[in-house]
Amino acid sequence: MNQKAEASQNSTVIQVRGNFSNGITLSECERLFQLLLTENFPKLEAAAAEKAKENTELLVKATFQKLNAKIDSISVEKLAEPDVQNTFNTAVMGAAKKGQKIDIDLLAELLESRIEKGNTNYIDNCIEVAVEIVPKLTTEMILLLPVLHFIQAIVTNDITYLDNNFGVIDDEYLSKCKGITPSQMKTIAATGAGSYMSIMADNTFNQMKSRYPQLNETDSELKFPRMAKVLKFYDENNLHQLTLTTPGQVIAIKMLSKFFTGISINSHLQ
């Protein structure tokens, strides 16, 4: 397939060759990323250049694994599109500069999502912003996003799984992001992942009773101890003061989808 891409002023488009109907090979994936790396860091000192290359290789391998695993649900042809290459470019810069200080696997997940079939322009734009945000956040800040989205936006349809689901949120995310401060939440907001507002809030467990009528029963906090624990932390740390923007939700959804079936960017943001 021959495709010609045009670049705007002061930008570079890398031509991608090959038969897209057969997917993408690891060598082709590596070539794309290495070309992007060369474009972004042409004058690095030898030691820094080698480290940047190592960091980029981590992203190459992770992204290739994601693409290969979902080859039937992605459009490899999109790799030839300038806006897609710009998103990959952003990821390469973030990975090359920070390496394992950021969540490489999450960046790879977002890159895979960027070329999924059926994406709307709106979804694509949100993913592009999410890719820009990830390198700007610490691990604790990243881990907070799925916690917020789960509490503020996700409804568990089967009440029998409710406490277990909150247990997953605690074990996988909340227990690893202790010590979140208002300054950190403001930083999350400054990156574009959230909106911060210093306001008071009522008891969140009580607020959940309108979402889950079963919580109105006597001793409901004893019947749902993991939920009560998570929401107590949520209230004590005033996490309600931070709500996620759509790009922040994209990041949260990708993280939650590892543990909860049925959660996807397209189904939750359309």
SELO-730508 format. One record per residue: residue number from 1; x, y negated, z of N, C-alpha, C in turn. Coordinates in steps of 0.001 Angstrom, whole numbers, plus 500000, padded with zeros to 6 digits. Atoms other than C-alpha are relative to their C-alpha. Example, Ala and Ser with C-alpha at 12.3 -4.5 7.8 and 13.67 -1.06 7.14 Angstrom:
2
1;500890;501190;500000;512300;504500;507800;500900;498800;500000
2;499180;501190;499940;513670;501060;507140;499230;498910;500730
This chain:
270
1;500847;501187;500000;500000;500000;500000;500881;498767;500000
2;499219;501219;500065;501490;496653;498981;499165;498853;500507
3;500704;501144;499473;500474;493647;500984;500959;498840;500084
4;499187;501192;499918;501764;490112;500852;499450;499105;501081
5;500430;500859;498908;501638;487970;503960;500708;498667;499886
6;499426;501323;500058;502212;484251;504047;500193;499446;501400
7;499695;500565;498690;503815;482429;506954;499771;498502;499970
8;500134;501435;499880;502959;478977;508176;501366;499400;500272
9;498728;500665;499794;505691;476399;508638;500600;500359;501351
10;499268;499669;498773;508334;477280;511267;499616;501345;500594
11;500315;498666;499505;507107;480858;511572;500490;501025;499000
12;499465;498934;500852;508246;484179;510185;499045;501173;499971
13;500814;498799;500144;506233;487083;508841;500905;501127;499549
14;499201;498831;500361;507828;490526;508665;499142;500929;499166
15;500758;499117;500879;506664;492609;505749;500091;501438;500493
16;500050;498611;499561;505575;496083;506809;499689;500884;498811
17;500194;499125;501153;505931;498805;504213;499633;501403;500453
18;500305;498615;499693;504693;502357;504064;498570;500348;499672
19;501345;499517;500266;501602;504458;503576;499224;500017;501310
20;500697;500141;498737;499299;503308;506346;498988;501119;500242
21;501000;498944;499836;496832;506122;505691;500561;501182;500777
22;499364;498913;499266;499357;508498;507282;500443;499594;501396
23;499625;500460;498669;499748;506446;510439;501350;499324;499994
24;498704;500657;499873;503009;505040;511712;500963;500941;500715
25;499002;499139;499365;506195;506908;512577;500740;499214;501069
26;499235;500655;498961;508398;506183;515562;501072;499091;499396
27;498956;500810;500633;511157;504936;513253;499434;498704;499436
28;500633;501202;500538;508737;502504;511583;499634;499037;501123
29;500351;500811;498839;507537;501299;514956;501249;499310;500559
30;498739;500552;499499;511136;500815;516114;500497;498892;499072
31;499535;501008;500962;511970;498930;512925;499243;498690;500177
32;500801;501204;499824;509103;496485;513434;500439;499230;501242
33;499639;500663;498756;510049;495768;517035;501413;499431;499938
34;498625;500480;500080;513766;495447;516284;500104;498764;499112
35;500022;501191;500830;513065;492964;513502;499454;498805;500767
36;500552;501067;499181;510922;490935;515866;501007;499539;501042
37;498974;500334;499015;513686;491080;518483;501091;499144;499360
38;498948;500744;500693;516272;489864;515968;499553;498577;499680
39;500532;501324;500312;514018;486976;514952;499989;499094;501234
40;500170;500801;498792;513547;485844;518551;501301;499727;500747
41;498775;500141;499229;517024;486356;520006;501242;500189;499124
42;498883;499804;500932;519578;485861;517216;501366;499634;500567
43;498721;500520;499530;522289;484196;519338;500328;500395;501439
44;499713;499563;498631;522348;486086;522622;501425;500516;500117
45;498702;499397;499734;525650;487025;524206;499851;501518;499964
46;500034;498552;500210;526570;490694;523770;499282;500739;501118
47;500609;499296;498868;525588;491823;527282;498505;499732;500073
48;501416;500369;499949;522302;489924;527223;499244;500613;498827
49;500638;499418;501180;521565;491149;523718;499753;501491;500194
50;500155;498571;499761;522113;494761;524750;498858;500267;500979
51;501079;499830;499022;519808;494360;527756;498649;499704;499365
52;501245;500332;500687;517151;492703;525621;499566;501142;499091
53;500299;498861;500873;517408;495594;523175;499473;501175;500806
54;500468;498899;499142;517033;498145;525985;498573;499748;500473
55;501338;500345;499534;513995;496308;527320;498965;500162;498892
56;500910;499878;501138;512439;496175;523873;499734;501459;499660
57;500167;498572;500281;513018;499897;523390;498983;500635;500943
58;501020;499509;499072;510917;500538;526487;498605;499705;499457
59;501294;500385;500578;508069;498648;524833;499720;500780;498724
60;500160;499220;501230;508651;500434;521507;499446;501381;500307
61;500405;498626;499684;508347;503882;523050;498598;500052;500600
62;501325;500012;499370;505347;502996;525190;498912;499693;498976
63;501001;500379;501002;503526;501343;522292;499782;501123;498991
64;500134;498897;500957;504260;504189;519876;499157;501128;500590
65;500782;498943;499342;502851;506685;522392;498525;499647;500013
66;501400;500423;499964;499665;504631;522728;499383;500071;498600
67;500515;499984;501365;499278;504247;518964;499794;501423;499506
68;500067;498617;500464;499967;507911;518294;498840;500743;500656
69;501070;499322;499263;497488;509035;520954;498614;499583;499509
70;501303;500505;500444;494709;506910;519442;500005;499703;498507
71;499823;500266;501423;495626;507135;515778;498673;499965;499248
72;501291;499969;500693;492007;507869;514802;499147;498771;500291
73;500831;501140;499621;490665;504756;516523;500671;498656;499719
74;499309;501245;500307;493213;502201;515308;500112;499804;498493
75;499769;500336;501408;493789;500429;512004;501463;499594;499861
76;498564;500262;500102;497512;500703;511347;500273;498894;498986
77;499833;501050;501003;497046;498387;508351;500126;498622;500632
78;499973;501310;499346;496615;495518;510820;501413;499556;500371
79;498621;500359;499677;500345;495679;511569;500613;499089;498951
80;499494;500867;501062;500876;493841;508274;499419;498595;500081
81;500660;501302;499904;498691;490913;509360;500823;499042;500862
82;499186;500968;499261;500513;487747;510521;499554;499769;501440
83;500443;500263;498629;498306;487181;513569;500278;501191;500916
84;499666;498817;499209;498832;490770;514736;501496;500008;500304
85;498560;500050;499777;502569;490436;514258;500366;498930;501025
86;499750;501046;499011;502430;487227;516292;499740;500516;501413
87;500293;499408;498695;500837;489167;519162;501103;500960;500415
88;498885;499095;499714;503503;491861;518933;501261;499191;500315
89;498867;500890;499785;506071;489067;518752;500028;499501;501443
90;500129;500498;498633;504804;487642;522046;500363;501084;501006
91;499695;498880;499103;505004;491059;523690;501493;500303;500003
92;498561;499743;500106;508547;491585;522404;500787;498976;500810
93;499295;501044;499250;509671;488258;523856;499870;500209;501499
94;500211;499763;498572;508117;489032;527227;500780;501198;500494
95;499298;498779;499600;509565;492540;527365;501512;499814;499952
96;498553;500187;500152;513019;491511;526116;500574;499170;501135
97;499496;500898;498960;513365;488770;528706;499881;500583;501401
98;500262;499578;498623;511905;490529;531743;500071;501499;500228
99;499860;498557;499845;512022;494271;531079;499022;500587;500998
100;500849;499289;499047;510721;496361;533973;499480;499106;501119
101;500602;500931;499046;509921;493248;536008;498520;499801;499695
102;501398;500102;500377;506651;493273;534098;499468;501388;499670
103;500646;498709;500268;504174;496049;533321;500085;500301;498500
104;499790;499656;501408;505521;497395;530016;498851;500857;499476
105;501069;499103;500434;502846;500095;529874;498714;499226;499726
106;501186;500828;500210;500101;497495;530221;500117;499201;498711
107;499792;500707;501267;501597;495437;527405;499754;500928;498808
108;500196;499027;501079;501644;498572;525233;498515;500316;499821
109;501447;499753;500062;497986;499251;526083;499292;498866;499263
110;500623;501157;500639;497058;495736;525002;500328;499940;498508
111;499624;499987;501423;499007;496036;521741;499196;501042;499232
112;500829;498967;500635;497182;499268;520953;498575;499485;499812
113;501372;500523;500091;493862;497563;521689;499868;498946;498914
114;500049;501089;500998;494771;494688;519383;499738;500517;498591
115;500213;499480;501357;494670;496961;516324;498943;501104;499966
116;501089;499024;500012;491660;499072;517270;498973;499626;498938
117;501066;500217;500975;488947;499503;514674;498792;499384;500713
118;501246;500535;499463;485763;497526;515219;500144;498783;500886
119;499832;501218;499203;487289;494619;517130;499404;498796;499279
120;500443;501279;500551;485595;491283;516618;501141;498991;500128
121;498993;501047;499866;487619;488092;516190;500087;499514;501440
122;500046;500419;498596;486523;487149;519695;500829;500942;500869
123;499242;499014;499232;487924;490369;521168;501490;499880;499697
124;498600;500136;500388;491145;489993;519201;500642;498780;500651
125;499471;501230;499396;491606;486429;520457;500238;500168;501492
126;499862;499773;498553;491057;487501;524065;501208;500889;500293
127;498849;499106;499817;493621;490297;523726;501300;499243;499778
128;498794;500780;500285;496147;487901;522208;500390;499137;501201
129;499719;500832;498821;495847;485570;525209;500451;500876;501168
130;499617;499081;498923;496060;488539;527600;501466;500419;499865
131;498598;499623;500235;499382;489572;526003;500933;498866;500430
132;499197;501148;499584;500700;486053;526643;500060;499892;501525
133;500103;500165;498550;499587;486196;530295;500840;501015;500769
134;499379;498920;499230;501047;489541;531411;501430;499695;500447
135;498626;500253;499549;504749;488498;531437;500120;498881;501031
136;499957;501130;499077;503860;485461;533569;499582;500370;501424
137;500531;499592;498703;502419;487463;536474;500890;501047;500669
138;499277;498989;499244;504120;489425;539228;499154;501266;500087
139;500718;498730;499868;503161;493037;539908;498782;499851;500908
140;501123;500179;499080;500981;492028;542876;498866;499221;499363
141;501033;500794;500657;499155;489427;540825;499235;500838;498968
142;500638;499122;500988;498491;491940;538053;499048;500979;500691
143;500809;499004;499296;497176;494505;540544;498716;499411;500580
144;501201;500632;499447;494695;491993;541920;498877;499906;498974
145;501018;500234;501032;492894;491567;538587;498936;501096;499925
146;501051;498975;500033;491162;494984;538438;499159;500036;501271
147;500759;500060;498745;490149;494583;542097;498892;498963;499867
148;500982;501070;500151;488418;491294;541354;498910;500372;499006
149;500994;499676;501021;486740;492546;538200;499056;501099;500474
150;500845;498910;499520;485480;495721;539847;498960;499481;500989
151;500919;500526;498989;483941;493824;542762;499004;499017;499398
152;500835;501096;500494;482588;490898;540779;499122;500365;498808
153;500718;499769;501257;481364;492535;537587;499560;501428;499719
154;500300;498602;500334;481215;496351;537634;498905;500552;500914
155;501080;499343;499250;478097;498254;538700;500152;501506;499860
156;499948;498536;500008;478316;501926;539674;498579;500537;499884
157;501365;499545;500244;475228;503599;538219;499571;501106;500948
158;500313;498887;499103;475395;506701;540435;500533;499675;501397
159;499620;500426;498654;475408;505680;544102;500847;501040;500723
160;499229;498951;499326;476915;509040;545095;501502;499843;499771
161;498577;500223;500294;480206;507925;543514;500495;498644;500510
162;499663;501378;499643;480149;504404;544958;501193;499906;500947
163;498918;500094;499028;482381;504954;547975;501305;500558;499439
164;498803;499438;500636;484782;507156;546012;500631;499012;499028
165;499485;500981;500949;485086;504463;543353;500758;498876;500709
166;499296;501028;499228;486003;501866;545947;501286;500567;500599
167;498780;499354;499529;488503;504381;547292;501094;499955;498952
168;499038;500091;501101;490184;504439;543865;500565;498583;499912
169;499562;501403;500036;490314;500631;543862;500997;499716;501120
170;499102;500199;498862;491936;500692;547300;501337;500701;499773
171;498772;499198;500140;494439;503463;546561;500889;499532;498854
172;499216;500304;501207;495505;502378;543075;500406;498534;499885
173;499729;501419;500199;495418;498601;543378;500133;499205;501304
174;500028;500901;498848;494468;496889;546621;501096;500298;501008
175;498974;499626;499023;496856;498832;548859;501393;499565;499567
176;498691;500387;500534;499717;497696;546600;500128;498498;499787
177;499914;501461;500198;498898;493984;546512;499656;499251;501285
178;500176;500679;498723;498929;493021;550172;500723;498659;499974
179;499313;501281;499867;499852;489481;551087;499694;499005;498897
180;500389;500957;501026;498043;487708;548267;499622;498678;500668
181;500214;501319;499399;498055;483993;549071;499198;499094;499061
182;500686;500964;500874;496011;481034;547812;500914;499465;498900
183;499060;500490;501013;499144;479824;546005;500130;500982;498847
184;499915;498987;501052;499389;483122;544137;498734;500031;499153
185;501250;500029;500752;495727;482951;543189;499944;498782;499092
186;499949;501200;500838;496244;479410;541917;500939;500217;498807
187;499072;499690;501091;499195;480680;539870;499325;500872;498948
188;500755;499155;500930;496995;483385;538344;499081;499136;499148
189;500901;500897;500723;494501;480677;537426;500776;499144;498999
190;499198;500870;500872;497275;478507;535951;500446;500710;498722
191;499590;499254;501202;498275;481288;533532;498842;500176;499017
192;501162;499804;500853;494741;481395;532153;499256;501289;500266
193;500656;498726;499692;493782;484716;533746;498785;499823;500896
194;501106;500182;499071;491371;483219;536249;499648;498542;500180
195;500435;501344;499629;489562;480209;537605;499924;499944;501522
196;499921;500073;498538;490268;479126;541187;499153;498852;500513
197;500825;501019;499373;487800;477239;543360;499949;500264;501502
198;499958;499841;498546;488205;476695;547099;498611;499792;500589
199;501367;500048;499480;484717;477530;548338;499815;501062;501073
200;500342;499011;498975;483188;479383;551268;499073;501044;499390
201;500873;498932;500500;481353;482673;550796;499429;500798;501163
202;500632;499160;498990;479019;484957;552723;500656;501377;500023
203;499513;498633;499898;479706;488557;553738;499700;500743;498698
204;500172;499386;501321;480293;490363;550433;499274;501331;500075
205;500704;498732;499850;479092;493736;551739;498489;499751;500041
206;501422;500333;499942;475754;492114;552567;499482;499550;498638
207;500403;500442;501337;475653;490487;549131;499795;501188;499059
208;500099;498812;500846;476127;493913;547556;498675;500742;500196
209;501256;499296;499726;472818;495043;549066;498953;499717;498922
210;500933;500286;501094;470950;493331;546241;500355;500814;498755
211;499551;499179;501117;473030;495311;543746;499740;501475;500267
212;500187;498602;499600;472749;498574;545687;499046;500044;501198
213;500996;499996;498917;469494;498781;547739;500291;501027;501094
214;499684;498969;498996;470810;501905;549507;500836;499442;501146
215;499165;500601;498957;473155;499641;551466;499168;499334;501092
216;500873;500585;498987;470143;498257;553338;499665;500985;501108
217;500276;499001;498975;469919;501495;555290;500847;499756;501250
218;499294;500158;498732;471038;501631;558921;501405;500601;499912
219;498605;499534;499945;474808;502018;559484;500590;500250;498608
220;499524;499791;501372;475507;501641;555761;501526;499845;499893
221;498544;500165;500057;479072;500482;556441;500718;501263;500455
222;499424;498721;499581;479725;503805;558179;499831;501058;498913
223;500256;499045;501075;478248;505685;555235;500863;499707;498768
224;499158;500413;501122;480404;503738;552766;501263;499330;500528
225;498837;500595;499319;483678;503230;554685;501054;499415;499066
226;498986;500524;500914;485997;502774;551671;499530;498682;499378
227;500577;501225;500538;483684;500181;550200;500081;498877;501032
228;499957;500996;498933;483443;498389;553532;501413;499478;500224
229;498598;500384;499803;487243;498367;553870;500465;499042;498911
230;499577;500836;501120;487830;496910;550412;499350;498620;500073
231;500714;501277;499962;485171;494237;550808;500396;499162;501208
232;499493;500741;498844;486486;493292;554246;501293;499283;499626
233;498756;500613;500472;489921;492666;552704;499682;498856;499041
234;500425;501004;500976;488221;490742;549903;499556;498722;500696
235;500504;501156;499262;486489;488452;552406;501093;499334;500832
236;498972;500553;499118;489397;488045;554815;501041;499191;499243
237;499010;500703;500810;491662;486901;551986;499379;499024;498997
238;500714;500973;500843;489025;484725;550312;500212;500244;498501
239;499758;499674;501399;489456;486557;547037;498860;499553;499090
240;501125;500505;500795;486047;485280;545928;500329;498656;499354
241;499634;501313;500539;487784;481961;545251;500628;500097;498609
242;499425;499798;501329;489332;483472;542119;499067;500872;499169
243;500789;499214;500956;487136;484606;539242;500782;500094;498696
244;499194;499749;501189;488570;486051;536055;499417;499342;498757
245;500387;500442;501338;488484;484423;532653;499877;501240;499119
246;500126;498840;500878;487803;486644;529659;501345;500686;499739
247;498710;499303;500130;491538;487291;529005;500399;500737;501267
248;499728;499306;498743;491897;488150;532689;499190;501272;500114
249;500856;498815;500006;488994;490552;532325;500540;501063;499063
250;499402;499044;500940;490700;492160;529317;501088;500807;500704
251;498929;499321;499265;493732;492958;531482;499411;500945;501035
252;500616;499186;498961;491548;494231;534312;499330;501243;499427
253;500711;498884;500626;489460;496422;532003;500973;501074;499522
254;499007;499016;500451;492533;498045;530458;500548;500791;501181
255;499487;499304;498825;493780;498894;533942;498947;500931;500605
256;501082;499190;499429;490410;500184;535184;499658;501201;499125
257;500373;498918;500920;489879;502328;532086;500840;501256;500204
258;499177;498825;499714;492657;504632;533269;499323;500930;500998
259;500619;499222;498928;490472;505796;536149;498486;500123;499884
260;501460;499977;500112;486886;505073;535108;499599;500151;498531
261;500446;499771;501376;485398;506559;531951;498854;499046;499674
262;501091;500877;500420;483073;504351;529962;500337;498527;500084
263;499590;501399;499930;484945;501139;530743;500952;499719;498842
264;499155;500367;501133;486346;499555;527598;499807;498523;499705
265;500076;501420;500325;487036;496083;526274;498764;499714;499146
266;501117;500262;500904;484472;496343;523487;498641;500150;500673
267;501308;499780;499358;481671;497663;525707;499709;498985;501091
268;500222;500920;498883;482193;495100;528466;500069;498526;499625
269;499829;501418;500333;482963;491892;526579;499158;499553;498819
270;500809;500397;501152;480575;491932;523598;498832;499114;500452
